[in-house]
Amino acid sequence: MECAAKGRDNNCVPGTPKRRCGNCGAVGYCSLNHQKLHWNDHKEECARFEQQMQRADLLSNLPFSFSKVTYQGCEGQSLRCSFLASIGVHLKALWKLECSCCTVADSLDSNSRLNDGWELPCSLCPCSEPTNRLATYLGSWEDYYQWRCLPFNSPVALLLHWPLTVFYCVQLYASQRSVSSAVGKLYIHYLGPEKELLQLAVFGELRALLPCVQLNIEFFGPGVPQARDGETMKIDTYVQCSDGSCSCKSSCQERSIHTNSVVTLKLHNGFYHDKFRYMDARPQLVIAPNAGIAAYPSWLPSIKLINEMGVPAIFTDFCEEAAFLAARCICSVTGHPLSIPVNPFRQPLVMEDQALYLPCYSNCFIFGM
């Protein structure tokens, strides 16, 4: 967190900003002088920030015991680091990028990491086929955990927000077009992947969520390493638990239950508007998690392309302000205003070290075109 008026006439007071805007509480300042200097810039957004701050309790209303506890770790250690260390997964396997100790740039390589496990006992993770096939609409983490027979102290939602957000987008797509999401082939283009490139194994959970669908997801983005451009992977098992005697270790058994339940992933290095000509098939749905559309001008030609294609697209972002600015950018292309509801499958730990005090969660708000 830095002073919002950093770079103005006077140097900032050293350290974390101690003052906040008295109206919205979302913006931090190092001094009263800098707060006054910044008012002309801030006054247009202040009332909007105030409304967004009022939704903090709604966004934190999650069923998980771990999302309500403050963990005490080593000095300088973040909340995430402390929590991950407390359950023994800090910097391990799929959990490697869930805190700031490791960066995407330092970790991406040619290893698809599809063999990484949960590093958790089977009682805390979905490592095998569900007891019952999904028969109803999933509208919350409570629904999912109850269906998968998971206790609410299981931390797997920290990683499963990726495939569950994809599934939620598929449900929205199917409901708006009065088609079934349960059968057939489905082609999804997934834009702007970053840390999820090191967590691709969790997308295998879509096998349980869409058991009769031949699901093909193509990832497009500059975050895909050049060495992995064009790489194709097939996921026909679930992420394994840490119990040596668990049935999830028998891959043959997994494959025999749903022989057609395979998720195919393909990676493309580059911006969507530059790479779309290399598509294997026209998408039925475009998804862009944590897009940051307003922050990156490179999104504009991709949005124009999607609009010209007439393909439904669903975006998410970390905080309501980012989603508001993104929706305004999209509206400038389509001419249609967008609603911005909360994603019920947002990641259940608040993001740390943000530029504002606004409530911020990965895949928090969802909006579409």
TORDOVO-661379 format. One record per residue (C-alpha): x, y, z. Coordinates in Angstrom, 1 decimal. Last residue first. Layout:
<rs>
<r <X, Y, Z>>;
...
</rs>
This chain:
<rs>
<r <-20.8, -9.3, -23.2>>;
<r <-20.2, -10.4, -19.6>>;
<r <-19.6, -9.5, -16.0>>;
<r <-18.3, -11.3, -12.9>>;
<r <-16.9, -9.9, -9.7>>;
<r <-14.6, -11.7, -7.3>>;
<r <-12.4, -13.9, -9.5>>;
<r <-9.5, -13.4, -7.0>>;
<r <-10.6, -11.4, -4.0>>;
<r <-10.4, -7.7, -3.2>>;
<r <-12.3, -5.6, -0.7>>;
<r <-11.3, -1.9, -1.4>>;
<r <-8.4, -0.7, 0.8>>;
<r <-6.6, 0.5, -2.3>>;
<r <-3.3, -0.2, -4.1>>;
<r <-3.4, -3.9, -3.0>>;
<r <-0.9, -5.6, -0.7>>;
<r <-3.2, -8.6, 0.2>>;
<r <-6.0, -10.4, -1.6>>;
<r <-8.8, -11.6, 0.6>>;
<r <-9.1, -15.4, 1.0>>;
<r <-12.2, -17.2, -0.3>>;
<r <-11.4, -17.3, -4.0>>;
<r <-14.6, -16.2, -5.8>>;
<r <-17.1, -19.0, -6.5>>;
<r <-20.2, -17.0, -5.7>>;
<r <-19.1, -14.4, -8.3>>;
<r <-20.6, -11.1, -7.3>>;
<r <-22.8, -9.3, -9.8>>;
<r <-21.6, -6.6, -12.3>>;
<r <-24.3, -5.5, -14.7>>;
<r <-23.1, -4.3, -18.1>>;
<r <-24.2, -1.4, -20.3>>;
<r <-24.5, -2.0, -24.0>>;
<r <-22.8, 0.1, -26.7>>;
<r <-20.6, -2.8, -27.6>>;
<r <-17.3, -1.1, -27.8>>;
<r <-17.6, 1.7, -25.3>>;
<r <-19.6, -0.7, -23.2>>;
<r <-16.5, -2.9, -22.9>>;
<r <-14.5, -0.1, -21.5>>;
<r <-17.2, 0.9, -19.0>>;
<r <-17.4, -2.8, -17.9>>;
<r <-13.7, -2.8, -17.3>>;
<r <-13.8, 0.4, -15.2>>;
<r <-16.6, -1.1, -13.1>>;
<r <-14.9, -4.5, -12.8>>;
<r <-11.7, -2.8, -11.6>>;
<r <-13.8, -0.8, -9.1>>;
<r <-15.6, -3.9, -7.9>>;
<r <-12.4, -5.8, -7.1>>;
<r <-10.5, -8.8, -8.4>>;
<r <-11.9, -9.1, -11.8>>;
<r <-14.0, -11.5, -13.9>>;
<r <-15.0, -11.7, -17.5>>;
<r <-17.6, -13.5, -19.5>>;
<r <-17.8, -13.6, -23.3>>;
<r <-20.6, -14.7, -25.6>>;
<r <-19.4, -15.0, -29.2>>;
<r <-20.7, -12.5, -31.8>>;
<r <-17.4, -12.7, -33.7>>;
<r <-17.4, -8.9, -34.2>>;
<r <-17.8, -8.4, -30.4>>;
<r <-15.0, -10.9, -29.7>>;
<r <-12.7, -9.1, -32.1>>;
<r <-13.5, -5.7, -30.6>>;
<r <-12.8, -7.1, -27.1>>;
<r <-9.5, -8.5, -28.4>>;
<r <-8.5, -5.2, -30.0>>;
<r <-9.2, -3.4, -26.7>>;
<r <-7.4, -5.8, -24.3>>;
<r <-3.9, -4.5, -25.3>>;
<r <-4.8, -1.2, -23.5>>;
<r <-4.1, -3.0, -20.2>>;
<r <-5.4, -1.5, -16.9>>;
<r <-9.0, -1.1, -17.9>>;
<r <-9.3, -4.8, -18.9>>;
<r <-7.8, -6.2, -15.7>>;
<r <-8.9, -9.7, -16.7>>;
<r <-9.1, -11.5, -13.4>>;
<r <-10.6, -14.4, -15.4>>;
<r <-11.3, -14.1, -19.1>>;
<r <-13.8, -16.6, -20.5>>;
<r <-14.9, -16.9, -24.1>>;
<r <-17.8, -19.2, -24.9>>;
<r <-18.9, -21.3, -27.9>>;
<r <-15.5, -21.1, -29.4>>;
<r <-14.7, -21.6, -33.1>>;
<r <-12.4, -24.6, -33.5>>;
<r <-8.7, -25.3, -33.5>>;
<r <-7.9, -21.6, -33.3>>;
<r <-4.8, -20.5, -35.1>>;
<r <-6.5, -17.4, -36.6>>;
<r <-7.3, -16.3, -33.1>>;
<r <-3.6, -15.7, -32.3>>;
<r <-3.1, -12.0, -32.8>>;
<r <-6.5, -10.9, -31.4>>;
<r <-6.0, -13.3, -28.5>>;
<r <-2.7, -11.9, -27.5>>;
<r <0.3, -14.2, -27.6>>;
<r <1.5, -17.7, -26.5>>;
<r <-1.2, -20.3, -27.1>>;
<r <-1.8, -23.3, -24.8>>;
<r <-4.2, -26.2, -25.4>>;
<r <-6.2, -28.1, -22.8>>;
<r <-8.4, -31.2, -23.2>>;
<r <-10.6, -32.2, -20.4>>;
<r <-11.6, -35.9, -20.6>>;
<r <-14.8, -37.6, -19.5>>;
<r <-15.3, -40.0, -22.3>>;
<r <-14.1, -43.1, -20.4>>;
<r <-16.0, -42.0, -17.3>>;
<r <-15.7, -44.9, -14.8>>;
<r <-12.8, -46.8, -16.5>>;
<r <-10.5, -43.8, -16.5>>;
<r <-10.5, -43.5, -12.7>>;
<r <-9.9, -47.2, -12.1>>;
<r <-6.9, -47.1, -14.5>>;
<r <-5.5, -44.1, -12.6>>;
<r <-5.3, -46.1, -9.4>>;
<r <-3.6, -43.6, -7.0>>;
<r <-7.1, -42.1, -6.4>>;
<r <-8.0, -45.3, -4.6>>;
<r <-6.2, -44.0, -1.5>>;
<r <-3.5, -46.2, 0.1>>;
<r <-0.7, -43.6, -0.1>>;
<r <-2.7, -40.8, 1.3>>;
<r <-1.4, -37.5, 0.0>>;
<r <-4.3, -36.7, -2.3>>;
<r <-4.3, -36.9, -6.1>>;
<r <-5.6, -34.3, -8.5>>;
<r <-8.2, -36.0, -10.6>>;
<r <-7.7, -38.1, -13.7>>;
<r <-8.4, -37.8, -17.5>>;
<r <-6.6, -34.5, -18.2>>;
<r <-5.4, -34.2, -21.8>>;
<r <-2.7, -31.7, -22.6>>;
<r <-1.8, -29.8, -25.8>>;
<r <1.2, -27.5, -26.3>>;
<r <0.9, -25.1, -29.1>>;
<r <3.1, -22.4, -27.5>>;
<r <4.9, -24.1, -24.5>>;
<r <8.4, -22.8, -25.3>>;
<r <6.9, -19.3, -25.9>>;
<r <5.8, -19.3, -22.3>>;
<r <2.1, -18.6, -21.8>>;
<r <1.8, -15.2, -20.0>>;
<r <1.4, -13.4, -23.4>>;
<r <-2.1, -14.9, -23.5>>;
<r <-4.4, -17.5, -25.0>>;
<r <-5.6, -20.7, -23.3>>;
<r <-7.7, -23.2, -25.3>>;
<r <-10.2, -25.2, -23.3>>;
<r <-11.8, -28.3, -24.9>>;
<r <-14.5, -30.1, -22.9>>;
<r <-16.1, -33.3, -24.2>>;
<r <-19.2, -33.1, -21.9>>;
<r <-20.8, -36.0, -20.2>>;
<r <-19.1, -35.6, -16.8>>;
<r <-19.4, -31.8, -16.6>>;
<r <-18.8, -31.0, -12.9>>;
<r <-16.9, -34.3, -12.3>>;
<r <-14.6, -33.9, -15.3>>;
<r <-14.4, -30.1, -14.6>>;
<r <-12.4, -31.2, -11.5>>;
<r <-9.5, -31.8, -14.0>>;
<r <-9.1, -28.1, -14.1>>;
<r <-7.2, -28.5, -10.9>>;
<r <-4.3, -30.0, -12.9>>;
<r <-3.7, -26.7, -14.6>>;
<r <-2.3, -25.1, -11.5>>;
<r <1.0, -23.7, -12.8>>;
<r <-0.7, -22.1, -15.8>>;
<r <-3.2, -20.9, -13.3>>;
<r <-0.6, -18.3, -12.2>>;
<r <-1.0, -16.4, -15.5>>;
<r <-3.9, -17.0, -17.9>>;
<r <-5.0, -14.0, -20.0>>;
<r <-7.9, -15.4, -22.1>>;
<r <-9.7, -18.8, -21.9>>;
<r <-11.3, -19.8, -25.1>>;
<r <-14.0, -22.5, -24.5>>;
<r <-15.2, -25.2, -26.8>>;
<r <-17.9, -27.5, -25.5>>;
<r <-18.9, -30.8, -27.0>>;
<r <-22.1, -32.7, -26.1>>;
<r <-24.0, -33.1, -22.8>>;
<r <-24.6, -31.4, -19.5>>;
<r <-24.6, -27.7, -20.3>>;
<r <-28.1, -27.9, -21.7>>;
<r <-29.4, -25.1, -23.8>>;
<r <-31.8, -22.3, -23.0>>;
<r <-29.4, -19.7, -24.2>>;
<r <-29.2, -17.6, -21.0>>;
<r <-29.2, -20.7, -18.9>>;
<r <-26.4, -22.4, -20.8>>;
<r <-24.1, -19.4, -20.8>>;
<r <-24.7, -18.8, -17.1>>;
<r <-24.0, -22.5, -16.2>>;
<r <-20.9, -22.4, -18.4>>;
<r <-19.7, -19.3, -16.5>>;
<r <-20.3, -21.1, -13.2>>;
<r <-18.2, -24.0, -14.5>>;
<r <-15.3, -21.7, -15.5>>;
<r <-15.6, -20.1, -12.0>>;
<r <-15.6, -23.6, -10.4>>;
<r <-12.5, -24.5, -12.5>>;
<r <-10.5, -21.5, -11.3>>;
<r <-12.0, -21.2, -7.8>>;
<r <-10.7, -24.7, -7.2>>;
<r <-7.3, -23.4, -6.0>>;
<r <-8.2, -21.5, -2.8>>;
<r <-11.4, -23.7, -2.7>>;
<r <-9.1, -26.6, -1.8>>;
<r <-8.7, -25.2, 1.8>>;
<r <-10.8, -27.9, 3.6>>;
<r <-12.0, -26.4, 6.9>>;
<r <-15.5, -26.4, 5.5>>;
<r <-15.6, -30.2, 5.4>>;
<r <-15.9, -31.9, 1.9>>;
<r <-18.6, -34.3, 0.8>>;
<r <-18.2, -33.3, -2.9>>;
<r <-21.9, -32.3, -3.1>>;
<r <-21.8, -30.6, 0.3>>;
<r <-18.6, -28.7, -0.7>>;
<r <-20.2, -27.6, -4.1>>;
<r <-23.5, -26.4, -2.7>>;
<r <-21.8, -24.5, 0.2>>;
<r <-19.4, -22.9, -2.3>>;
<r <-22.4, -21.4, -4.0>>;
<r <-24.9, -21.7, -6.8>>;
<r <-24.5, -25.2, -8.2>>;
<r <-27.6, -26.1, -10.2>>;
<r <-28.8, -29.6, -9.5>>;
<r <-28.1, -33.2, -10.4>>;
<r <-24.3, -33.5, -10.1>>;
<r <-23.5, -37.1, -10.2>>;
<r <-23.3, -38.8, -6.9>>;
<r <-20.4, -40.1, -4.8>>;
<r <-18.0, -37.9, -6.7>>;
<r <-15.1, -39.5, -8.5>>;
<r <-11.7, -39.2, -6.9>>;
<r <-9.3, -36.7, -5.4>>;
<r <-11.8, -34.1, -4.2>>;
<r <-9.8, -32.9, -1.1>>;
<r <-9.9, -32.7, 2.7>>;
<r <-10.8, -36.3, 3.6>>;
<r <-8.2, -37.5, 1.0>>;
<r <-5.3, -36.1, 3.1>>;
<r <-3.6, -33.0, 1.7>>;
<r <-0.6, -32.4, -0.5>>;
<r <-3.1, -31.7, -3.3>>;
<r <-1.0, -33.4, -5.9>>;
<r <1.3, -32.3, -8.8>>;
<r <1.2, -34.7, -11.8>>;
<r <-0.3, -32.1, -14.2>>;
<r <2.7, -29.9, -13.5>>;
<r <2.8, -28.8, -17.2>>;
<r <6.6, -28.6, -17.0>>;
<r <8.0, -26.5, -19.8>>;
<r <8.7, -23.6, -17.5>>;
<r <6.9, -21.0, -15.4>>;
<r <8.1, -20.6, -11.9>>;
<r <10.3, -17.5, -11.6>>;
<r <8.0, -15.5, -13.9>>;
<r <4.9, -16.6, -11.9>>;
<r <6.4, -15.3, -8.7>>;
<r <7.1, -17.1, -5.4>>;
<r <7.0, -15.7, -1.9>>;
<r <4.0, -13.6, -2.8>>;
<r <1.5, -16.2, -1.7>>;
<r <-0.7, -18.8, -3.5>>;
<r <1.9, -19.4, -6.2>>;
<r <3.4, -22.6, -4.8>>;
<r <0.1, -24.1, -3.8>>;
<r <0.0, -26.6, -6.8>>;
<r <3.3, -28.2, -5.6>>;
<r <4.5, -26.9, -2.3>>;
<r <5.5, -23.3, -1.5>>;
<r <3.4, -23.4, 1.8>>;
<r <1.5, -26.6, 1.9>>;
<r <1.8, -27.7, 5.6>>;
<r <-1.6, -26.5, 6.9>>;
<r <-0.2, -23.8, 9.1>>;
<r <2.3, -22.9, 6.4>>;
<r <-0.5, -22.1, 4.0>>;
<r <-2.2, -19.9, 6.6>>;
<r <0.9, -18.0, 7.6>>;
<r <1.9, -17.5, 4.0>>;
<r <-1.6, -16.2, 3.1>>;
<r <-1.7, -13.8, 6.1>>;
<r <1.7, -12.4, 5.0>>;
<r <5.0, -13.0, 6.8>>;
<r <6.9, -9.9, 7.8>>;
<r <7.7, -11.4, 11.3>>;
<r <7.0, -15.1, 11.3>>;
<r <3.4, -16.3, 11.3>>;
<r <0.2, -15.6, 13.3>>;
<r <-2.9, -16.7, 11.4>>;
<r <-5.9, -14.5, 11.3>>;
<r <-9.1, -16.7, 11.1>>;
<r <-12.3, -15.9, 9.2>>;
<r <-11.3, -17.4, 5.8>>;
<r <-10.0, -20.6, 7.5>>;
<r <-13.5, -21.5, 8.8>>;
<r <-15.0, -21.5, 5.4>>;
<r <-18.7, -20.7, 4.9>>;
<r <-18.2, -17.3, 3.1>>;
<r <-19.6, -13.9, 4.0>>;
<r <-16.4, -11.9, 3.2>>;
<r <-17.9, -10.4, 0.1>>;
<r <-21.1, -9.4, 1.8>>;
<r <-19.2, -7.8, 4.7>>;
<r <-17.0, -5.8, 2.3>>;
<r <-20.1, -4.5, 0.4>>;
<r <-20.0, -1.1, 2.1>>;
<r <-16.6, -0.5, 0.7>>;
<r <-18.0, -0.5, -2.8>>;
<r <-20.5, 2.2, -1.9>>;
<r <-17.8, 4.4, -0.4>>;
<r <-15.6, 3.8, -3.5>>;
<r <-18.4, 5.2, -5.7>>;
<r <-18.8, 8.2, -3.5>>;
<r <-15.0, 8.9, -3.6>>;
<r <-14.6, 8.4, -7.4>>;
<r <-15.1, 12.0, -8.5>>;
<r <-13.5, 13.4, -5.4>>;
<r <-10.3, 11.5, -5.8>>;
<r <-8.4, 13.6, -8.3>>;
<r <-9.3, 17.0, -6.9>>;
<r <-8.8, 15.6, -3.4>>;
<r <-5.2, 14.5, -4.0>>;
<r <-3.4, 17.6, -2.7>>;
<r <-5.6, 17.6, 0.4>>;
<r <-4.7, 14.0, 1.2>>;
<r <-1.0, 14.8, 0.5>>;
<r <-1.1, 17.6, 3.1>>;
<r <-2.9, 15.4, 5.6>>;
<r <-0.1, 12.9, 5.5>>;
<r <1.0, 9.5, 4.2>>;
<r <-2.3, 8.8, 2.5>>;
<r <-4.6, 5.8, 2.0>>;
<r <-7.7, 5.4, -0.2>>;
<r <-10.7, 3.1, 0.5>>;
<r <-12.0, 4.8, 3.7>>;
<r <-14.9, 6.3, 1.6>>;
<r <-15.6, 9.5, 3.4>>;
<r <-12.7, 10.0, 5.8>>;
<r <-10.1, 9.2, 3.2>>;
<r <-7.4, 7.2, 5.0>>;
<r <-4.4, 8.2, 7.0>>;
<r <-1.5, 6.1, 8.2>>;
<r <0.1, 5.3, 4.9>>;
<r <2.8, 2.6, 5.3>>;
<r <6.3, 3.8, 5.8>>;
<r <8.2, 7.0, 5.0>>;
<r <6.3, 10.3, 4.8>>;
<r <5.9, 11.0, 1.1>>;
<r <8.1, 13.5, -0.7>>;
<r <6.4, 16.9, -1.4>>;
<r <5.0, 18.3, -4.7>>;
<r <3.2, 15.1, -5.8>>;
<r <4.9, 11.8, -6.6>>;
<r <2.8, 9.7, -4.2>>;
<r <-0.6, 11.1, -3.7>>;
<r <-2.3, 7.8, -3.3>>;
<r <0.2, 6.9, -0.5>>;
<r <1.4, 3.4, -1.0>>;
<r <0.0, 0.0, 0.0>>;
</rs>
